């Protein structure tokens, strides 16, 4: 009896009869020979059907079935150095599970909106498939990095009673008669995790109700957020630097096949090694002004500013010690300059912008209480957060990284919408 196998393992079954359960990705024929491009989620393989060597029923089915028909194919694996998979399949039998006619996404060009409306089907295309396999592998690499270094995963809640990144970008809902919000970040809960475990992290969905249509924004995205007790802003930059360099270099190996499929130029990624330049906010402002930008001290950087700064250095660059007024309430002030906070952003090269944001957190209870009041935040929902300063407070720090920006950078995708299975953007809630 033929063995049922996945396409990715066909090279281990040369000269054997196998069964492939999958879908028809594409088809072409030449007289008495039909070439079926088959997929099963693990790869693609060409199946060759020769009229006269299969039953008439099989040949007729081959002629009739359309793109994305689901099929169970039996055949002999043959070595073929010209094929991307290294093999081809000599088809001897085929069962049609469902014959499809009129599959909407054909090999021709389609507009972005057309494809986004059919995202549930677009996932099957070779490029989208490759991007999401990279995403899957990057998620594992990110988790492995922190597990290997003794961090404990502490899952943060999605429904919360408070704001982390400002009240203007909150999605609100009713929680049994109380106001609740979709989390903007798991950071505050990771601070509790750091006080319990020393080193903690979370990796989950976060939400920002930003009315933005730029290629760098989603309303729902995934954040990796480590938090470390007895840590400073310099510790955070050290950890983030090693994390990014390590994950990128591992990704070049783990995602080699997908990056090849995407025609990603590896040269810029191969140069991502520590150390990264560290630039004071004042220096970054001066750099922009000398480049002719009309940029005022105290302003936050836009996408164009971040691109200009990263191009100047040619690799990821930390900008640190930002003006207090443009950073969240929990940031520790710079002891030498109270108008600054100990915050840092890591800017990715090639125009991918802010990859990581982090810094040192306020650990003094009186100062934190005053900052909550300055930002107009209600005291009651933050009482548990204040407890972290009342009972064993210590200096601590951490950062957050948006997974989709990392995926976009590694794969070379121009827009975040292709880096998450089902993107949520302004005006898009389906599919």
C-alpha positions as CSV (number, residue, x, y, z in Angstrom):
1,X,0.0,0.0,0.0
2,X,1.3,3.5,-0.9
3,X,2.3,5.6,2.1
4,X,0.5,8.8,2.8
5,X,3.1,11.6,3.1
6,X,3.5,15.4,3.0
7,X,5.0,17.1,0.1
8,X,7.9,18.5,2.2
9,X,9.1,14.9,2.8
10,X,8.8,13.5,-0.7
11,X,12.6,13.7,-1.2
12,X,12.8,10.9,1.4
13,X,10.5,8.6,-0.7
14,X,12.2,8.6,-4.1
15,X,11.2,5.5,-6.2
16,X,8.4,4.8,-3.8
17,X,4.6,4.9,-4.3
18,X,2.9,7.6,-2.1
19,X,-0.4,9.3,-1.5
20,X,-0.7,13.1,-1.4
21,X,-3.8,14.7,0.1
22,X,-4.0,18.3,-1.0
23,X,-5.3,20.8,-3.6
24,X,-4.7,21.7,-7.2
25,X,-2.6,24.9,-7.2
26,X,-2.3,25.1,-11.0
27,X,-2.7,23.0,-14.1
28,X,-1.4,23.0,-17.7
29,X,-1.6,20.3,-20.4
30,X,0.2,19.4,-23.6
31,X,-1.7,16.9,-25.7
32,X,-1.7,13.6,-23.9
33,X,0.3,14.9,-20.8
34,X,-1.1,17.0,-18.0
35,X,1.1,18.8,-15.4
36,X,-0.6,19.3,-12.0
37,X,1.0,21.6,-9.5
38,X,-0.2,20.2,-6.2
39,X,0.0,21.8,-2.7
40,X,-0.7,20.4,0.7
41,X,0.4,23.3,3.0
42,X,3.9,22.0,3.4
43,X,5.1,22.6,-0.2
44,X,4.5,22.3,-3.9
45,X,5.2,19.4,-6.3
46,X,4.5,18.8,-9.9
47,X,2.4,15.7,-10.7
48,X,2.7,14.3,-14.2
49,X,-0.4,12.6,-15.7
50,X,0.0,10.6,-18.9
51,X,-3.1,9.7,-20.9
52,X,-3.2,5.9,-21.4
53,X,-1.2,5.3,-18.2
54,X,-4.2,6.2,-16.0
55,X,-7.8,5.2,-16.2
56,X,-10.0,7.2,-18.5
57,X,-12.0,8.3,-15.4
58,X,-8.9,9.8,-13.9
59,X,-7.9,11.5,-17.2
60,X,-11.3,13.0,-17.6
61,X,-11.3,14.3,-14.0
62,X,-7.9,15.9,-14.6
63,X,-9.2,17.7,-17.6
64,X,-12.3,19.0,-15.8
65,X,-11.1,20.0,-12.3
66,X,-10.2,23.7,-11.7
67,X,-7.8,25.6,-9.5
68,X,-8.1,24.7,-5.8
69,X,-10.0,21.5,-6.3
70,X,-9.3,19.2,-3.4
71,X,-7.7,15.9,-4.5
72,X,-6.1,12.8,-3.2
73,X,-3.3,11.7,-5.6
74,X,-1.4,8.5,-5.8
75,X,1.9,8.2,-7.7
76,X,5.5,7.3,-7.8
77,X,8.1,9.8,-6.6
78,X,10.9,10.5,-9.1
79,X,14.0,12.5,-8.6
80,X,14.1,15.6,-10.7
81,X,17.0,18.0,-10.1
82,X,15.2,20.7,-12.2
83,X,12.2,20.8,-9.8
84,X,12.3,23.2,-6.9
85,X,11.3,20.4,-4.6
86,X,13.9,18.1,-6.1
87,X,11.3,15.5,-7.1
88,X,8.2,15.1,-9.3
89,X,5.2,12.7,-8.9
90,X,4.2,10.3,-11.7
91,X,0.5,10.1,-11.1
92,X,-1.2,6.7,-11.3
93,X,-4.6,7.5,-9.6
94,X,-6.6,10.5,-8.3
95,X,-9.7,10.9,-6.2
96,X,-11.5,14.2,-6.5
97,X,-12.8,15.3,-3.1
98,X,-14.4,18.4,-4.4
99,X,-14.2,19.8,-8.0
100,X,-13.9,23.6,-8.0
101,X,-15.0,25.8,-10.9
102,X,-14.5,29.6,-10.9
103,X,-12.0,30.0,-8.1
104,X,-11.8,33.8,-7.7
105,X,-8.1,34.4,-7.3
106,X,-6.6,33.4,-10.6
107,X,-2.9,33.8,-11.8
108,X,-3.7,37.2,-13.3
109,X,-3.1,40.5,-11.5
110,X,-5.7,41.5,-8.9
111,X,-6.1,44.8,-7.0
112,X,-5.2,45.0,-3.3
113,X,-8.8,45.6,-2.2
114,X,-10.0,42.6,-4.2
115,X,-7.4,40.4,-2.6
116,X,-8.0,41.8,0.9
117,X,-11.7,41.1,0.6
118,X,-10.7,37.5,-0.2
119,X,-7.9,37.3,2.4
120,X,-9.2,33.9,3.6
121,X,-8.4,32.5,0.1
122,X,-5.4,34.8,-0.6
123,X,-3.5,33.0,2.2
124,X,-3.1,30.0,-0.2
125,X,-1.0,32.0,-2.7
126,X,2.7,31.2,-2.7
127,X,3.9,34.6,-1.5
128,X,1.3,35.0,1.2
129,X,2.0,31.5,2.3
130,X,5.7,32.2,2.5
131,X,5.2,35.4,4.5
132,X,3.0,33.7,7.1
133,X,5.4,30.7,7.4
134,X,8.1,33.3,8.2
135,X,5.8,34.9,10.8
136,X,5.3,31.5,12.4
137,X,9.0,30.8,12.6
138,X,9.8,34.3,13.9
139,X,7.2,33.8,16.7
140,X,9.0,30.6,17.7
141,X,12.5,32.3,17.5
142,X,11.3,35.2,19.6
143,X,9.8,32.9,22.3
144,X,12.9,30.6,22.2
145,X,15.2,33.6,22.8
146,X,13.5,34.5,26.1
147,X,12.9,30.9,27.2
148,X,16.6,30.1,26.7
149,X,17.5,33.0,29.0
150,X,15.3,32.1,31.9
151,X,12.3,34.3,31.3
152,X,8.8,33.2,32.5
153,X,5.9,33.7,30.2
154,X,3.2,35.7,32.1
155,X,0.1,36.1,29.9
156,X,-1.4,39.6,30.1
157,X,-5.2,40.1,30.0
158,X,-6.8,41.4,26.8
159,X,-9.7,43.1,28.7
160,X,-8.4,45.8,31.1
161,X,-9.8,48.7,33.1
162,X,-7.0,51.1,32.3
163,X,-4.9,52.8,29.6
164,X,-1.3,52.2,28.9
165,X,-0.5,54.4,25.9
166,X,-3.0,57.2,26.3
167,X,-6.7,57.4,26.4
168,X,-7.3,58.5,22.8
169,X,-6.6,55.2,21.1
170,X,-8.7,52.9,23.3
171,X,-11.3,50.4,22.1
172,X,-14.0,50.4,24.8
173,X,-16.7,47.9,25.7
174,X,-19.1,47.2,28.5
175,X,-17.9,44.7,31.1
176,X,-21.0,43.8,33.1
177,X,-21.9,47.4,33.7
178,X,-18.3,48.7,34.0
179,X,-16.2,50.3,31.3
180,X,-13.4,48.1,29.9
181,X,-10.9,48.4,27.1
182,X,-9.0,46.1,24.7
183,X,-5.4,46.2,25.9
184,X,-3.0,48.6,24.2
185,X,-0.1,46.7,25.8
186,X,0.6,44.0,28.3
187,X,3.5,46.0,29.9
188,X,1.9,47.0,33.2
189,X,1.0,43.4,33.9
190,X,4.6,42.3,33.0
191,X,5.9,44.7,35.6
192,X,3.9,42.6,38.1
193,X,5.5,39.5,36.5
194,X,9.0,41.0,36.8
195,X,8.4,41.6,40.5
196,X,7.3,38.0,40.9
197,X,9.8,36.2,38.7
198,X,12.6,38.6,38.1
199,X,12.4,38.2,34.3
200,X,9.0,37.9,32.6
201,X,7.5,38.4,29.1
202,X,4.2,38.2,27.2
203,X,3.4,37.7,23.6
204,X,-0.1,38.5,22.5
205,X,-2.6,40.7,20.7
206,X,-2.8,44.4,21.4
207,X,-5.2,47.1,20.1
208,X,-4.9,50.7,19.1
209,X,-7.9,52.7,17.9
210,X,-5.8,54.9,15.7
211,X,-7.5,56.4,12.6
212,X,-4.4,55.8,10.5
213,X,-4.1,54.5,7.0
214,X,-0.3,54.3,6.7
215,X,1.5,51.1,5.7
216,X,3.0,50.9,9.2
217,X,-0.2,50.7,11.2
218,X,-2.8,48.1,12.2
219,X,-5.5,48.4,14.8
220,X,-4.8,44.9,16.0
221,X,-1.3,43.6,16.2
222,X,0.9,41.2,18.3
223,X,3.4,42.5,20.8
224,X,6.4,40.8,22.5
225,X,7.0,42.5,25.8
226,X,9.8,41.5,28.2
227,X,10.2,43.2,31.6
228,X,13.2,42.9,33.9
229,X,13.6,43.7,37.6
230,X,16.7,45.6,38.7
231,X,17.2,46.8,35.2
232,X,18.0,50.2,33.6
233,X,17.6,51.8,30.2
234,X,21.1,50.6,29.3
235,X,20.2,47.1,30.2
236,X,17.2,47.3,28.0
237,X,19.2,48.5,25.0
238,X,21.7,45.7,25.6
239,X,19.0,43.0,25.7
240,X,17.0,44.4,22.7
241,X,20.2,44.7,20.7
242,X,21.2,41.1,21.3
243,X,17.7,39.9,20.8
244,X,17.2,41.5,17.4
245,X,20.7,40.5,16.2
246,X,20.2,36.9,17.3
247,X,16.7,36.5,15.9
248,X,17.6,38.0,12.5
249,X,20.6,35.7,12.1
250,X,18.6,32.7,13.1
251,X,15.8,33.7,10.7
252,X,18.3,33.8,7.8
253,X,18.8,30.1,8.4
254,X,15.4,28.9,9.6
255,X,13.5,30.9,6.9
256,X,15.9,30.3,4.0
257,X,13.4,28.6,1.7
258,X,10.7,31.2,2.3
259,X,13.1,34.1,1.8
260,X,14.2,32.5,-1.5
261,X,10.5,32.2,-2.6
262,X,10.0,35.9,-1.8
263,X,13.2,37.0,-3.6
264,X,14.3,38.8,-0.4
265,X,17.7,40.4,-0.7
266,X,19.5,38.9,2.3
267,X,22.5,41.3,2.2
268,X,20.9,44.0,4.4
269,X,19.8,41.3,7.0
270,X,23.2,39.6,7.0
271,X,24.7,42.9,8.2
272,X,22.5,43.1,11.3
273,X,25.1,42.4,14.0
274,X,25.7,44.0,17.4
275,X,26.5,46.7,18.4
276,X,23.9,49.1,17.2
277,X,24.6,52.9,17.3
278,X,23.0,54.7,20.3
279,X,22.0,58.3,19.7
280,X,20.7,60.8,22.2
281,X,17.4,62.5,21.2
282,X,19.2,65.8,21.0
283,X,21.7,64.4,18.5
284,X,18.9,62.9,16.4
285,X,17.2,66.3,16.3
286,X,20.5,68.0,15.2
287,X,21.0,65.3,12.5
288,X,17.5,66.0,11.1
289,X,18.0,69.8,11.1
290,X,21.4,69.5,9.4
291,X,19.7,67.4,6.8
292,X,17.3,70.3,6.1
293,X,14.3,69.0,8.0
294,X,12.0,71.5,9.6
295,X,12.0,69.6,12.9
296,X,11.4,71.3,16.3
297,X,13.0,70.0,19.5
298,X,10.2,68.3,21.6
299,X,8.4,66.8,18.6
300,X,8.0,63.1,18.0
301,X,9.6,61.5,15.0
302,X,7.5,60.7,12.0
303,X,8.1,57.9,9.5
304,X,10.2,60.1,7.2
305,X,12.4,61.2,10.1
306,X,12.9,57.6,11.2
307,X,13.9,56.6,7.7
308,X,16.4,59.5,7.4
309,X,18.0,58.7,10.7
310,X,18.3,54.9,9.9
311,X,19.7,55.6,6.5
312,X,22.4,57.8,8.1
313,X,23.6,54.9,10.1
314,X,22.8,52.0,7.7
315,X,21.8,49.6,10.5
316,X,19.4,49.5,13.4
317,X,19.9,52.6,15.7
318,X,18.7,53.4,19.2
319,X,17.4,56.8,19.9
320,X,17.2,57.4,23.7
321,X,16.2,60.0,26.3
322,X,13.1,61.5,24.8
323,X,11.3,64.7,26.0
324,X,9.0,63.8,28.9
325,X,5.9,65.3,27.2
326,X,5.9,62.9,24.3
327,X,6.3,59.7,26.3
328,X,3.8,57.8,28.5
329,X,3.2,58.5,32.2
330,X,5.3,55.5,33.5
331,X,8.7,56.5,32.1
332,X,11.5,57.2,34.6
333,X,12.9,60.8,34.4
334,X,16.5,61.3,33.5
335,X,18.2,62.4,36.8
336,X,20.5,64.8,35.0
337,X,17.7,66.4,32.9
338,X,14.2,66.2,34.3
339,X,12.7,67.3,31.0
340,X,13.8,64.0,29.5
341,X,12.8,60.4,30.3
342,X,14.8,57.2,30.1
343,X,13.0,55.9,27.1
344,X,14.5,54.4,23.9
345,X,13.3,53.4,20.4
346,X,15.0,51.0,18.1
347,X,14.7,52.1,14.5
348,X,15.0,49.4,11.8
349,X,16.8,50.1,8.5
350,X,15.4,50.0,5.0
351,X,12.5,52.3,6.0
352,X,10.8,50.0,8.4
353,X,10.8,52.5,11.2
354,X,10.3,51.9,14.9
355,X,10.7,48.3,15.7
356,X,11.1,48.5,19.5
357,X,10.0,51.0,22.1
358,X,11.0,50.7,25.7
359,X,12.9,52.1,28.7
360,X,13.1,52.4,32.4
361,X,9.9,52.6,34.5
362,X,9.2,54.9,37.4
363,X,9.7,53.0,40.6
364,X,9.1,55.8,43.1
365,X,5.4,55.6,44.4
366,X,5.0,59.4,45.0
367,X,6.4,60.3,41.5
368,X,4.2,57.7,39.8
369,X,1.1,59.0,41.6
370,X,1.8,62.5,40.6
371,X,2.4,61.4,36.9
372,X,-1.0,59.7,36.9
373,X,-2.6,62.9,38.0
374,X,-0.7,65.0,35.4
375,X,-2.0,62.7,32.7
376,X,-5.6,63.0,34.0
377,X,-5.8,59.2,34.6
378,X,-8.2,58.0,37.3
379,X,-6.5,56.7,40.4
380,X,-8.8,53.7,41.2
381,X,-8.0,51.4,38.2
382,X,-4.3,51.9,38.9
383,X,-4.3,51.0,42.6
384,X,-2.9,47.5,41.9
385,X,-0.2,49.0,39.7
386,X,0.7,51.4,42.6
387,X,1.0,48.4,44.9
388,X,4.0,47.3,42.9
389,X,5.7,50.5,44.1
390,X,4.4,50.2,47.7
391,X,5.6,46.6,48.3
392,X,9.2,46.0,47.3
393,X,9.7,48.5,44.6
394,X,12.9,48.3,42.6
395,X,14.3,49.9,39.4
396,X,13.0,48.0,36.4
397,X,12.8,48.2,32.7
398,X,11.5,46.6,29.6
399,X,10.4,47.0,25.9
400,X,7.8,46.1,23.4
401,X,8.2,44.9,19.9
402,X,5.5,44.6,17.2
403,X,5.7,41.2,15.6
404,X,4.3,42.5,12.3
405,X,7.0,45.1,11.8
406,X,9.6,42.4,12.4
407,X,7.9,40.1,9.8
408,X,7.7,43.0,7.3
409,X,11.4,43.8,7.7
410,X,12.6,40.2,7.4
411,X,10.4,39.4,4.4
412,X,10.8,42.8,2.7
413,X,7.0,43.4,2.6
414,X,6.0,47.0,2.0
415,X,2.8,46.9,4.1
416,X,1.9,45.4,7.4
417,X,-1.4,44.0,6.0
418,X,0.5,41.1,4.5
419,X,2.3,40.1,7.7
420,X,-0.7,39.0,9.8
421,X,-3.3,36.4,8.7
422,X,-6.4,38.6,9.0
423,X,-5.4,42.3,9.2
424,X,-7.6,44.8,11.1
425,X,-7.3,48.3,9.7
426,X,-9.3,51.5,9.6
427,X,-12.4,50.5,7.6
428,X,-11.6,46.8,7.4
429,X,-13.2,44.2,9.8
430,X,-13.7,41.4,7.3
431,X,-12.9,38.7,6.6
